[in-house]
Structure formats: structure tokens, C-alpha cells
Amino acid sequence: MSILVVGDSMLDRYWHGTVERMSAEAPVPVLDVTREEDRLGGAANVALNLKTLGGAPHLMTCIGDDAAGQQLRALLHRHGIVHTLRGEAGIPTTLKLRAVDRAKHLMRADFEGRVGLGV
């Protein structure tokens, strides 16, 4: 079944590691990052879920002309998701960064709608 998915796509980035100490600068845990993982987020994740269930999604979305947009495009290709992307110069791709200690989320940082910020 062909399904058109239209919506905001984003890059979900995970920093995986372990916390074994607190920072000397502030009372916050220090994550020793051992692995970084990028996943499709938002409408791109919906398209991936549909493909996993046997559907034939076509994703229509806008992304920024930035590193996060390039990574999102690469993940779509890797998963074989047919897409129509509109790259917008000056508009950043939404990126959601999560720091994870084993299976516990420590924090999330959102990069959306601000030019010049990037991870």
C-alpha cells in the first residue's frame, strides 16, 4: 500500500554512555560518551514505521541545508524510504539530542528554528 507522509522531519541523536562521577563545576552528572546514534525523527520516523509494517511510504518534508539535514537524507537512503525533500538555506534541520546513561535518559536538548546552532 502506498502512503503519502507529509510533515516535519527531524534528526534524533543519542549520546550513549555511562555516568560514574559528578562534575566539579556544578552538581551535574558527567556522561562518558561511548557511542553516538542518529535516528529518523518526526514524520521521517512515521515513514520508517510504515515501511517496517510493509507499507510503501513516500515522505514529503522540508529540511535545512546543514549537517543534520545531510545526515537525515543519508538515513532515508539507508532505510530505502522514497522521499521528496526541500532543502532550505538558512533554516536549520530540527535536531533533538538525548544523553542516555545505559537505559536512563539524563537530558534532551532541542535545536530548532535557530540559525547558527548545530551539533
LINZIZI-V485025 format. One record per backbone hydrogen bond with DSSP energy under -1.0 kcal/mol. CO is the residue of the C=O (numbers start at 1). NH is the residue of the N-H. Records with the same first field share a line. If there is no record, write none. Layout:
CO: NH / NH
This chain:
1: 56
3: 58
5: 60
8: 43
10: 41
11: 96
12: 39
13: 98
14: 37
15: 100
16: 34 / 35
17: 102
18: 32
21: 30
26: 28
28: 23
31: 33
32: 18
35: 16
37: 14
39: 12
41: 10 / 44
42: 46
43: 47
44: 48
45: 49
46: 50
47: 51
48: 52
49: 53
50: 55
51: 54
56: 3
58: 5
59: 84
60: 7
61: 86
63: 88
64: 66
66: 70
67: 71
68: 72
69: 73
70: 74
71: 75
72: 76
73: 77
74: 78
75: 79
76: 81
77: 80
82: 59
84: 61
86: 63
88: 65 / 91
94: 11
95: 111
96: 13
97: 109
98: 15
99: 106 / 107
100: 17
101: 104
104: 101
107: 99
109: 97
111: 95
114: 117
